[in-house]
Amino acid sequence: MLCKLAWGNVARARRDYLIYLLTLTLGVTVFYAFNTISLQVDLAGVNIDGLGEVLGELLGGLTVFLGAVMGFLMVYANNFIMKRRNKEFGLYQVLGMTRGQVARIMALETVIVSAAALVLGIILGVGLSQLMVFFTASLFKTQIANFKFIFSTRALALTVSCLATIFLVTLVFNLRVVRKSCLVDLMGSGRRNESIKTRNPLLAGLVCLLGAVLIGVAYSRLLHDGLPVTARSEELEAAMTQFEITTGMVTLGTVLFFFGLSGLLLKLLQTVRGIYWRGLNAFTLRQLSAKVNTVSLSMAIISMILFLAITSVTTGTSIVSAMSNAIERVNPVDFSQSIWYNEITGEGQDGDGNPEHYVMPDRPIDAADELRAQGIDIDSVCDSPLQLDLYFPLTKDEVLQIVNGADTQVSTPLNMNSLSKASGAETPAGMENSIADVFGLSVMKESQYNQLLAYCGKPEVNLDENGYLITCDMGSSITDFYDKVLASGVTISLGGHELTPAAQKVDVENSALADSAMGSNAGTIIVPDDVVDDAHLQIQTSNLLINYNKPGVDTEQGDKVMAQVDTNHISYSPVYTESSIIGYWGTSTTRTTMYATTNTMNGAVSYLAIYIGFVLVIACAAILAIQQLSGVSDANRNYRVLSELGCDKSQIAHSVLAQQTVFFLFPLVIGIAHSLVALKVVIDLVRIFGGLTISGMVGFTCAIFLAAYGGYFLVTYVMSRGIVNDAIHIRYAA
């Protein structure tokens, strides 16, 4: 009996359940499709050990979190259905049903809709997962050798678990509502109207203006201060505080802007009588104003969530594009190992156990011989390893003055700040607090740079006696800065030599001095050999470069030999000369590892950005849809009165469309505005590491998101027209 009644209720109230069903179906589809990533990676031919498992764990954990978000969203959607059917549930109790029986009917209805969403979602998810195999192959730049149908029981189990949790949360909410409901309230719910509070137009205008000012100030602060990640360690806490203040200002400003906007628009349009009294504009504006007390906060929150969704997707996919474009350029050799001499050691200790003062090594060491002494047979894979030695543009005494905290301020023309002053070029965003501005750029001998070029099969350079070059394998913001320095003809002094630029631009393609994921050379000046000798510069870093050029040795064999560097725990351990530590082993990596690491990171960033972004957009659209449907349901008596006064259906439908356009469009516009400002800061920061471009994938992804958002708007309008038509039909039936 109760099952039959529940089934009939779902069939009869299918329009009311449409948003609930649509949102739940999309959630199931996305949950299942994204959690088949491990199978997609295997089918796409991505040969990276552990990639599928890593991505699977990341997306699985994220699914649990997003499932919780979806659960509360479903409670919100269910609340709309409850409000629409209060009188019906009250009638059940009048006819003799107990509250428990009413609750069971509601639970059965939820089971029916959830089961339908599960079936539809899994069908769509299975289809989407097949298509995502091609996306995965495109992302990792592989070919699908043998495509086959995939189905993941793990993804199915996780999706069903999330859906069951959502169902239980909704059921608990329904039981709570039924237990606390009063028969009189249920039967009289349709006759209670929302309390409409009007505000002083002048006050509304001031509130709206204050919100706009706060948003503008927050924009200015963010553009000026940037993100706190660019701050030095000692300034990080203060930078985080300022960033939190900026975030609070833009959030509060958004709330105040929406809170005052409706009253302000109403007053402004009232002064334009030709518009205000046209059609049902007066009624439409009054309806908008009546809702401002209940929706201003939610619209502000939705704007912020849309901002996060747009920013995460745009930034994430653009970073992936930048890393993919740079990976070949920043990995010039098969293997590289660095030694850092500026990991300096202390002599003597104070009462707290800290070094009393620091010492610096006098000369570079032979990294190849040190590896041989550690049992690494580099000669079995390489005929001629190459070592590049980089220097501070400072003497040993000058470096010690800096690291020992001496009062004397070292001044050198070879840092970004001084080059900026000499050339008029603006220091790249995010580099104002970098170590390059303290110790200066690195310096390399011309002969070693030519050895690197020859090692990579490139033509050599000639600096004559007084020329210099700048190399940099980082992003366009830094290389553009150096291009301006070179083009302006800045003269530098070093070791008694006056040097002028030997080229007008940075040779980005031949600037990588070691293997890395996004570049490791933030700026190195190439000078004639005698300049380094005459200046008595302090050694900074050595990079050992190895190509597997031994006859018969392939990449796999070479990587296996050089992997002993990690197994022998050489990385980050001290480098000794007799009994003294003169440096520390730095990063060791192979080109194969860098490609695998980059592909893993690209996959994780892409999937997480799209996954999070899509779910957030769906959540925002669903909340707005439910809000508007609830509002139309509450105001159906008003629409019936309009019909009785002679307004035709097209005028009423136009009024509904105008209201819902405002509520869907305004949060999106504000969210996009926030995103554009944030992306300006993010792009300036990321351009330090690589050229960030808004790729076609970003446009395609955002188009899908906007289509989903617009789809909810369309469904909401269609359902709203149905509610209004039902209200109008009551008039004709009477």
N, C-alpha and C positions, 0 to 999 in steps of 0.2 A: 504493500500500500504506500509506504513512505517513499520507496524507490520509484514507483510509478509517478507519484506526485512530484518528486524531485526532477525526474526526467522531463515531465511536462512543463515544469517551471523553467528549466533551462531552455527548452525549445521555444517557449513563449517569450522569455526575456533574453533572447539571443542578442538583441541589439545592445542591451545593457552589459552583457558579458563580452562584447566584442573587444573592447580595449584590454580587458583582463586576459582574454584568450590570445590576442595579438601579442601583447607584451610577454606573456609567459612562453608562447611559441618561439618568438625571436630569442628569448633567453636560452631556451633549450637548444635551439639551433646553433647558436654561437658557442654555448658551453661544450656541446658535443664536438663540433667541427674543430675548435681550437685545441681540444684535448686529444686529438688524433695526431698531434705533431710528430710523435716518435715514429709512427708508421709513415707519415708523409716524408720525413727525412730519409728513411731507408729507401722508399720507393723512388724518391727524386735522385738517388745516387750520390748523396752527400757523404763522403768518406771521412768523417771527423769523429774520432772515438768519443763516445759519451755525449755527443751533441743532443741526440734525441732524448736521452734521459734527463739532461740538464734542463732543456726547454720544457719537457714534460712536467718536471717537478715545479718549475717556475709557474707555468700556466695552471697546474693543478692547485697550487697554493692560492694563486690569484682567483681561481674559480670559486673556491670556498668563500673568500672575502666578497666577491661580486655576487655570489649566491645569497649572502646575508643582506646585501644592499637590495637585491631583487626581492627578497622576502618582505622587507619593510615596504617596498614599493607596492607589492601585491596586497599588503594590508591596507595601504592607502587606496588602491583601486577597489578593494572589497568594501571599503567604507562607503564609496559612492553607490555601489549596488545595494548595500543595506539601506541607505537613505532613500533610494528610489522605491524600495519595497517595504518600508516600515509599516504602511497601512495594511499591506498583504499579510505580514507576519502578525500584526495585531488581530486581523480577522481570523487567522488560524486559532489564536487563543480564545477569541469570542466563541468560536465553534466548538471549543472543548479540548483543544490540544494543550498538552503541557509544554512548559518551556523546554524540557528535554527533547520532546518530539520535534519542536520547531528547530532546535539546535541540530538534531540529526538530519532533518531535511536540508538545512544549510550545509552541513558537512557532506552529505551525498551530492549536492549540487557542485560543491567545490571539487569533490572527487571526479565527477563527470567532466567538468571543464579542465581540470588538471590532466586527466587521462587523455583527453582530446589534444591538449597542448603538447603532451609528451609524444603522442603518436605523430602528430604533424611536425613537431620540432625535430624528432629523430629522423623522419623521412627527409626533411629539408637539410638537416645537419649532415646526413650521409651523403647527399648530393653535393653540398658545399664542400665537404672534406675531399671529395674527388677532384673538384676544381682547384682547391687549395694546394694540391700536389704540384700543379703547374706553377702556382705562385711561389711555392717553396723552391722549386727548381730554378726559377728565374732569379729569386733572391740570392741563392747560393751559386748561381752561374754554373749549373750542371745540366746534364742531359738525361731525360727519362728513357732508359734503355728498354724496359719491359713494363709498361703500364698494366696494372691490374686493379680490380676492385678491392677496396680496403674497408674493413669494419673493425672497430676497437671495442672489445668488451670492457676494457678499463674505462674508456671515455663514457661508455653507456652507464656503467655502474656509478661513476662520479656524477654524471648528469642526473640519474634517477635519485641519487642521494640528496643532491641539492634541491631537486623538485620536491622530494618528500619533506625536507626541512622547511621549504617554503609553505607547503601544505599544512604542516603542523603549526607553524607560526600563524598562518591565517585562521586555522581552526581554533586555536587558543583565543585569538582576538574575537572571533565570532561568538564563542561560548561566553566570553566575558561580557560582550555587548548584550546578549540575550539574558544573561543572569541579572544584569543591572537595568534592563529596560523596563519601563512601566507601560501597562496596557493603554492608559490614557495618552501617554506621549506618543506611542506608536500610531494610534488611531487619529490623533490630531496633528501629526507631523506635517501634513500637507497644508494646514491652515496657518502655520507659523511662518512669518516672514523674517528675513534678516533685518536686524536693526541697522538703519542707514544713518551714519553720522557724517554731517557736513562740517567742513573746516573753513576758517577764514581764508579767502583767496590770497590775501596778502601774506598770511603766515605760510600757506602752501607754497607760494612763490619763493619766499625766503628759504624754506626748507629745501626746495628743489635746487635753488641757487647754491646753498651751502653744500649740498651733495655734489654738485658739479665742480665747485671749487676744491673740495677735498679730493675728488678724482683727479682733477688737473694737477694739484700739488703732488699727489702720489705719483702720477706719471712723470712729472719733472724730477722728483727725487729718484725714481728708479732709473731714468735715463742718465742722471748725473752720477749716482752712486754705483750703479750696476748691481750685479749679484755679489753676495758676500764671499763667494768662492774665490774672488780675485784679491781678497785682503790678505795681508801678511798674518802669520800665526798670532803675533802679539796684538793685532788689530781685529782679529776675527770676532771676538765677543762683542765689541762695539759695533762692528759692521752688521752682525746678526741682530742686534738691538734695533739699529736703524732700519733694517729690512723688515723686521716685525712691525715697526711703527708704520712703515709704508704700506704693508699688507693690511694692517688695521684701518688705515685711512681710506684705502680704496674700497674695502668692504663696507665700512660705515657710510662712505660717500655714495656707494651704489644703493644701499638701503634708503638713505635720505632722498636720493634722486627719484627713486620710484615712489616713495611715500608722498612727495610733494608734487610730482609730475601731473597726476590726474587732476587735482584741484586747480593747478596752474593752467593746464590746457582748457579745462572747463571755463575758467574765467576769461581766458584769451579768446576762445571761440565764441563766447557769449557777446563779446564786443563786435565780432564780425557777424552781424545779424543775417547777412545773405547766406552764410554757411550754417549758422546755428539753427535757423528756422527752416532749413531745407529738408524735406522728407522727414525721416525719423532721427535726424542728427541730435536733436535735443534729448530724446529718449536714450539714444545710444551713449551719449556723453554722461548722462545721469547714471546709467547702468555701470559704466566704467568707474565713475567716481564712487559709486556705492560699494565697489569691491576693493577699493584701495586699502582699507583697513585690514583686510584678511589676506591679500595677495602680495602686498609690497615686499614683505620679508621673503616670501617664497620666490618671487621673481628675481630678487637680488641674489638669492642662493643659486637659483637656476642660471643666472648670468655668470656667476663665478664658476659653477660646474662646467658650463659650456666653454668658458675660457680655459679651464684645465684640459678639457677634451681636445679643443682645437690646438692648443699649444703643445700638448704631449704628442699628438699625431704629427703635426707639422715639424716640430723639432726632432722627434725620433726618426722619422723617415728621411729627413734631410741629413741628419748626422750619418745615417747608414749610407746615403748617396756619397757624402764627402769621403767617408772612410774607404768605400769601394773604389772611388776614383783615385785615391792617393796610395793605395796599398802597394802597387808595383813600384812606384817612384821612390818610396821611403824604405825599400828593402833591396839594396844594391848587391848584396852578396849572400852566399849560402849560410854563413855563420858569422856572428860577431860577438865579441867579449870585451867589456869595458873594464878599466881600472880607474878608480876615482882617487886622486891624490888630495882633493880638498876635503876628504873624510879624515881630517887631521887629528892627530893624537895629542894628549896633554902630558906635560912633564910636571911632576910634583902635584900634590893635592892640598886643598884647603881643609878646614875643619869639617865641612860637609861632604868631603870625598870628591869634590869637583876639581878639575885641572886648574892649577894656578896660572899657567900660560900654555900656549900651543906652539907646536913646532911644525915645520913644513919640510918635505923631502927636497933634495937638491937636484935630482935627476930622474928621468923616466926609467922604468925597468923594461926588460925584454919579456913581454907577456907570453910570447911563444915558448921561450925557454922555461918560464915558470909553469906553463901547462905541461910541458914535457916532464918536468920534475915531479908533477903530480900524477904522472902515469898516463896522460892523454896522448895517444899516438897520432898527433895531427899530421905527421909526415906520411902516414898511410893514405890520406885523402887529399893532401894539398902539396903541391910542389913549392909554392912560394907564398907563405902567409905575409900579409901586409899590416904594419902597425902605423897608426896615425897618432901623433902626439899633439895635444892642444894645450895652449898656455893662457894664463890670465894676462890681460894687458897691464900687468902690475909686477913690480919686483917682489921678492920674498918679503922684504921689510914692510912694503905697503900692504901686502895681504895680511901679515901678522898684525899690523895696526888695526885693521878692520875686525879680524876675528877675535883679537884680544880686547876689543872694546876701548881702544885708546881714544883720547879726546881729539887727537889730530884727525882731521877729515881728509881722506885721500881724494884728490881731484884728478880725473882722467878724462880725456876727450873721447874715450872709446866706450861710453855707455849710451843707452838709448836717450837719456835725458839731455846729455850734452849734444848728441847728434841731432836731436830734435831742435834744440836752440840754434845750432849752426845752419841747419837746412831749412827751418821753418815748417818741417813736416810734423804733424801731430802724432804723439806717442800712441801706439795701438791700444784700443780699449782692453783692459785686463792686464796690461803689462806695466802699469804705473808702479806697482808694488813688487815687481819681479826681482829675482836675485841678479838678473842681467843689468839692472840699474844700479846695483851696489858694487859688484865685482867687475862689471863691464863685459863686453862681448869676448868670446874666445878668439884666440889668435893661432894661426897655423902657418907653417912654412910653405913657400911656393913649391919646393921640391916634393914635399909629401903630398900636396894636393895633386900635382902632376902624376905622381905614382898611383894615386887613387883613380885618376882619369884613365891612365893606361891599364890599370887592373880591370876596369870596367869596359875597356875597349873604346874610350872616347879620346878626342884630340886634346893635346896639352894646351896650357895657356902660357903667355909670356908677359910678365909684369914690368920688364926692364928694371931700372934701378930704383925708381920712386913711384911705382904703381901699387894699387891694392884693389882687391875684390871683396865683396861680401857674399857669403853663401848662406842659404836658409832653406830648410825643407819643410817649414811649417805652413800655416795657412796664408791666405791672400792678404789679410790685414797687416801681417808682419812684413811679408815680402814687398807689399806696396810701400810701406814705410821706408824700407831700405832702398827701393827703387828711386824714391824721391831724394834720399840722401845722396845716392850715386849721381843722379841726374843734376843735382844742384852743385856738384863739384866740390864737396866738402873736403878740405885738407886736414889730415890728421898728423900728429907728431908722435913719433915713437923711436926711442933709442937714438935721438939726435937726427932722425930722418924726417923730412917733410914729404908725405905721401899723398898722391892724388888718385882719383878713381881711374881704373884701367878699363872700365865698362860702364854702360849707362843703366844696366838692369842686373838683377840677380839671376843667375843661371839655376832656376829651380830644379830642373831635371837632373843636375849633377851636383846637388847639395847635400844629399844624404851621406852621413859619415858612419852610420851603423844601422842595423836592422831595427825597425820599430813599427808600432801599429799606426801611428798618426804623425810621425816625425819627431826627431830628437835634436835637431840642430836649430836652435832659436836664433842663431846669428854667430857666424864665424868669419873673421877678417883674414884673408889670405895676403901675406906680405912676403917680400924677398927674404931669403934665408938670413942674410947678414943683419937684417933689422932685428930679428928675434935674438940673435947672438949679441948684438951691440946693446940691446935694451935689458939684457939679463932678466928675462921674464920668468915668472914662476910657473912650473909645470902644473897643469890642472887635471887633464884626463888623457888616457891612452885608450885607443880602440884597436883591437886586434880583429882583422877581417880575413876571412877564409872562404875561398871558392873551391868546390870539390873538382879540381882540375887534374887529378891523378888519373892516368889512363885506366879505364875499366871500372871506375868508381862512379856509381850513380847517386842520386839524391838520398835514396833510402839508406844506402850503405854509409854515406857520409854522416847523415843525421844520427845513425846508430852509434858511430864512433864518438861524435861530439856530445851525445847525450850523457857520456860519462862525466862531463863537467858538472851536471846536476847530481848524478849519483855519488860523486866524490864530494859533494857539498862544498864546492869551491865558491859559488856565488855568495857574495856579501861576507866572505871570510877575510881576515887580514892578509896583507901581502908583506912578507918579511924580507929584510936584508940583514943577514946574520941574525942578530937578536932584536933588531929594531923594526917596528911596524912603520912602513912608509906609505901605505895606502890600503885600499880595500877593493877586492874584486866586486865589480858592479854587475850589471845585467848581462846575462848570456842568453842568446836566442838564435834560432834558425829561421830562415825565411819560411820554411814549411810551417813552423809553429806560429809565426806571425800571421800567415794566411789563414790557418785554422782558427786562431784566436779572433781575428777580425771577422771571419764568417760566423763564428759562434755569437760574437757580440752583435753583429748586424741582425742575425736571426732573432736573438732575444729582444733587442730593442724594437725591431719592426713588429713582431707579434705582440709584445706587451703594449706598445703604443696603440696599435689598431684595436686590440682586444679591450683595453681600458677605455679608449676613446669611444668605441661603438656602444659599449654598455652604458657609459655615462650619458651619451646623447639619447639613447633609448629611455633611460631613466628620466631625464629632463622632459623629453617629449611626452612621456606617459603621465608625469605629474601635471604638466600643463593641460593635457587632454582631460584628465580626470577632474581637474579644477573647473575647466570650462563646462564640462558636461554637468557637474554638480551645480554650477551657477545657473545654467539654463534650466535645469530641473527645478531649482528653487524659484526661478522667475517665470515658470510656465503660466501662472495666473496673470501676470502682467501682459504676456503675449496674447493670452485669451482676451483680455480687456481691449488690447489694441485691435484685435480682429473684430470685436463687437463694436468698436468705434468706427469701423469702416476701412481699416488698413488692409491692403491685400497681402497675400502670402509673399510676394516678391519683395515688398518693402520690409516686411519683418525678417525675411531671410537675409536681406542686405544688411540690416542692423546686426543680426547675429554674426554674419561674416566679418563686419567691421570690428566688432568687439574682439572676436577671436584672433583676427589678424594683428591687432594691437598687442594682445597678450602673448602671442607666439613670436611676433617680430621684435618687440622691444628688448626682451632678454637676449635674443640672438644678436642684435645690433650692438648692445653694450658688451656682450661677451666677446664679439669680434674686435671691438675697439680695445678692450683690455688685452686681447691676444696680440694685436698689431704692435702695441707698445712693448709688451713682454718679448715678443719675437725680435724686435729691434735690438734689445739688450742681449738676448740669447745668440742671435746671429753674429753680433759683433764679438761676442766671447768665443763662439765656436770657430769663427774665421781665424782665430789664432792657430788652430790646429789643422784646419783644412777649409777649402772653399765650400761653404754651405750653400747649396742651391735648393730652391723650391722645385723639386723634381716632379715629373709627370705622375709618379706614384702618389705624391702628396695631393695633387689635384684630383686624382681619381678617387682616393680614399675620402677626401672631404666631400666630393660629389655624392658618394654613397651615403655619408652621414647626413648631408643636407636632404637627400632623397628620403631617408628614413624619417627625419624631422618633419619634412613636408608631408610625408605620407600620414603621419599622425595628425597633422593639421587637417588634412583632407578627410580622414576618418572622423575626426572630432566634429567637423562641420556637417558631414552627412548625418551623423548620429544626432547632432543638435537639431538639425532640421526635422528629423523624425520625432524628437521630443516635442518641438514646437507644433508640428502638425497634429500630434496626438492631443495637445492642449486645445488647439483650435477646433478640432473635430468634436470635442466635448460641447462646444457652443452650438454646433449644428445638430448634434444629437439631442441636446436639450430642447 
